Amino acid sequence: MVVRLDIRHWLHRWDTVVIKQTHSKYGMFMSALAGAILAYNKEDMLLLVRAIRNGNEIYSHYSDEQMLPFVKPHQLKSYVRRITRGVEESACAIEAILQEFKGPAGLDIDGIPLFKSTEAVDAQWATASKHLSCMQDPPNISLYVTTRVVTLNGIQLNKYRCRRGSNSLEGLHAHMVDAVPSQRCGIMPFQVYLINFAVQWITRMETLKVAGGQGRKTTCLDPRQIQRLNQQSEVLFRKEHLFEANFAAPMPNPWRHDEGPEELLGVEYAYYQSTDFRSRDYYIQKVDEEVSQELLEPHQDQQSDLEECEDEGV
């Protein structure tokens, strides 16, 4: 399974280096970061500007750039698609933004800086920069669905619905309470339920709601089984008749283990946000507890046998 980070969650990870979210420059900083990751589709933007210009004769004297202030936010959201810029372009833009907000641009009217410290920003960027590649749009998959065609001032515009990020995540969060069978669930069983439900949700979204009906055609959750069927179909019927043509094979295991910072998922990430939790230390502790418990069980059984013998008067 390829794990992709939601852009909204990546943005809110920067809250750890900000003094407070009520800072006057906080909104501007977050908007700049979002703009460094996502760009507006040029063709959709020009078509929308043309439609708005047709609605007023005064706008005919304005250039496309001068027309941008007249575009309303709800029009951008409905009629203009957004695409990721790419890793290198986003990295250069974010570095420029951070450098700008470290200076006078990051001060409010009272001279209070936006960031806690320059060192905290640099440390956060060193970690956040590694996730730029996993936020890029997957190739050959459209993340927008055309819901209907709207005519605005004589220009036909496509109204889009986005399948990226928050829309799907909000649905997942709404159904997550049904994924765990009990309100009193151990931390590790909860992690298993969480990952299992996430895999099922992703498969369901790929099957039902990928644009153009080009998603997964089956409800099988085992990627290894789908991969084997695809390989056999390619041998027998060639690539034109694969069992699951839009299936992406799981990433192979690395040849060498990387001792760098570990990627935390689910409850591991939640614990790490508020405590000094380390998943490796946690699992080592659990293994030690299981080993010690196994060593104590024979001794406990022997002790119970002796107690039974004493009770029977043997």
C-alpha positions, -999 to +999 in steps of 0.1 A: +000+000+000+014+034-010+008+059+018+001+095+006+001+124+031-029+148+030-018+183+022-041+198+049-024+176+075+010+185+062+002+222+065-010+219+101+022+202+112+037+237+109+016+247+139+044+233+161+068+261+151+043+290+152+040+310+184+002+310+182-025+305+156-041+339+164-010+357+151-019+382+124+005+366+099-006+330+105-033+330+078-010+346+053+017+320+060-006+290+057-021+304+024+014+309+010+024+273+019-007+260+002+001+280-029+036+266-029+021+230-031-009+236-054-014+257-085-045+266-104-051+250-138-043+277-164-070+267-189-097+266-163-087+300-149-086+317-183-120+303-192-135+316-159-119+350-164-134+351-198-168+343-185-166+370-158-154+396-183-184+389-205-207+399-176-196+436-176-185+459-204-161+477-181-141+445-177-133+444-214-105+470-208-088+448-181-061+423-188-063+387-175-041+395-145-062+426-136-093+405-137-081+381-109-094+403-080-129+400-095-129+362-093-148+351-062-135+323-040-165+301-045-160+304-083-124+292-080-134+263-058-162+252-083-148+259-117-110+258-114-090+226-108-058+226-087-027+206-095+005+199-076+035+219-087+061+192-084+087+185-057+115+208-069+093+238-077+074+234-043+107+231-024+121+263-039+089+282-032+087+270+004+123+279+011+116+314-002+085+317+019+103+306+051+131+330+044+106+358+039+086+351+071+118+348+092+124+385+085+102+416+089+073+400+069+068+376+099+063+404+125+029+417+136+020+453+144+036+449+179+068+434+165+061+398+177+075+372+153+054+345+138+079+317+145+092+305+179+128+304+166+148+300+134+162+267+146+126+253+151+117+263+115+148+247+100+143+215+120+106+213+108+115+220+072+142+193+073+114+168+082+086+183+061+107+184+029+109+146+029+071+144+024+068+166-006+071+136-030+042+117-012+019+147-016+021+149-054-009+139-075-007+103-087+001+100-125-026+091-150-054+095-124-078+124-125-087+137-091-117+158-103-152+147-113-173+169-136-207+172-118-224+194-144-219+220-170-228+256-160-233+285-185-220+318-171-224+349-193-225+327-224-195+307-215-198+270-206-179+260-175-174+226-159-183+224-123-159+201-105-158+180-074-124+172-060-115+137-047-082+149-032-076+149+005-101+164+029-134+153+012-125+116+013-109+120+048-140+136+062-160+106+051-135+083+066-136+101+099-174+099+100-174+062+095-144+054+117-165+049+148-181+019+132-147+003+124-138-003+161-161-029+177-159-016+212-154+017+231-129+000+253-103-013+229-066-019+236-041+004+219-026-023+196-060-039+185-072-003+178-042+002+156-050-030+137-087-020+133-076+015+121-052+002+094-076-025+083-104+000+079-082+025+061-073-002+035-110-011+030-119+026+027-092+032+001-103+002-020-139+013-018-130+048-030-110+035-058-138+012-069-167+036-067-156+072-069-125+076-091-131+100-119-143+085-152-149+050-138-112+042-142-107+029-107-106-005-092-131-030-107-130-056-079-135-055-041-106-078-034-084-063-006-054-085-010-029-067-033-007-098-037-036-118-050-045-091-075-009-088-086-007-126-092-039-125-113-026-096-133+006-114-140-012-145-151-037-125-173-007-107-190+008-141-198-024-155-212-042-125-227-015-098-229-018-063-213-050-054-230-070-078-209-056-076-174-077-087-144-072-052-128-058-028-153-057+002-128-040-017-100-008-002-086+015-030-073+027-025-037+061-010-032+089-036-028+108-039+004+140-019+005+173-038+001+188-020+030+170-007+062+172+030+067+179+040+102+165+075+097+135+090+113+106+065+113+072+073+098+045+072+124+010+061+115-023+060+134-021+059+172+017+061+171+016+095+155-011+106+180+010+096+209+041+113+195+023+146+193+017+148+231+043+126+246+078+112+241+064+080+226+087+060+204+072+031+186+104+011+186+108+014+224+071+005+228+073-027+208+106-038+225+090-033+258+060-054+248+082-082+235+101-082+268+069-084+287+057-114+266+090-132+270+090-127+307+054-138+309+062-170+290+091-177+314+068-172+344+040-194+331+058-228+337+067-217+372+032-206+379+018-239+367+042-258+388+033-237+419-004-243+412+001-280+410+019-280+443-009-261+459-035-286+446-014-314+460-013-298+494-050-292+493-056-329+485-033-339+514-007-356+491 
